[in-house]
Amino acid sequence: MADSHPVRPQHSGIKAVGDTRRAALCSDDDWVSKCPSGCRLQGLISQMESKAERKLRKVCTTAKMYEDAAEKSMATMTRVYGYNRRVIANALVSERTFVERAQGLAGNLTSLRKRSSRMSRKLVELHGIVRKQMEDLYRTEVDVDMKLRACHGSCQAVLPFSVDDLGYQTLQMDMDEMERALNQRRKAAPPPEHIPRIKLQPVDVSPARSAECKSIPTVWRELLTQFEDLGANRVVLEALDPAELD
């Protein structure tokens, strides 16, 4: 059976395919009367090129949008990094200042306790001396009073004299009250003679260094080093060396 499709003739006087790049596609009925050889194929190629161009333009637009969003995110991250770095740096300075002042305060308290202990022992010693002097003075006045009384009949003149018993009783009560306070102080649990030293001990809490992160241009351009130069510390108490107690 013969082929029902008409044979496409070759026309020698037809323009080049490039001249009909934007021409509309031919219908099946136009193959013999109008269409040159290859114009339908060129139309399909042009259509595919147009679709590919639109897709590439969309990809480029999307890539540019993601690039702008990434730059905006990196700028925000840089600001956040700078803020957090300032906060952490201020915290480290505050920690060092706290430890320095705490060490000075501990030294002052230790010195004050030593001085207080020496003064307490001295006060006990002076209390005993004052009590003995008071007792000696009372006995001397009593002895003088007895001799003056015995001299009334044989002495030409006798000066009035009397022992202040009430005053001595008051002094005795004050001395007894002070002695009770001193005894209560000695019975109380003594405070530690030396206060442990406060120190900062480094702590390794930083994450592992990321080579990929350092390869980002914004990271090395803005020196975003993941706080590698800001060490973390913890406060610890360290017992004093016996050689430092003297």
Buried (B, 14 or more C-beta within 10 A) or exposed (E): EEEEEEEEEEEEEBEEBEEBEEBEEBEEEEBEEEBBEBBBEBBEEBEEEEEEEEEEEEEEEEEEEEEEEEEEEBEEBBEEBEEEBEEEEEEBEEBEEEBEEBBEEBEEBBEEBEEEEEEEEEBBEEBEEEBEEBEEEBEEBEEEEEEBEEEEEEEEEEEEEEBEEEEBEEBBEEBEEBBEEBEEEEEEEEEEEBBEBBBBEEEEEEEEEEEEEEEBEBBEEBEBBBBEEBEBBEEEEEEBEEEEEE
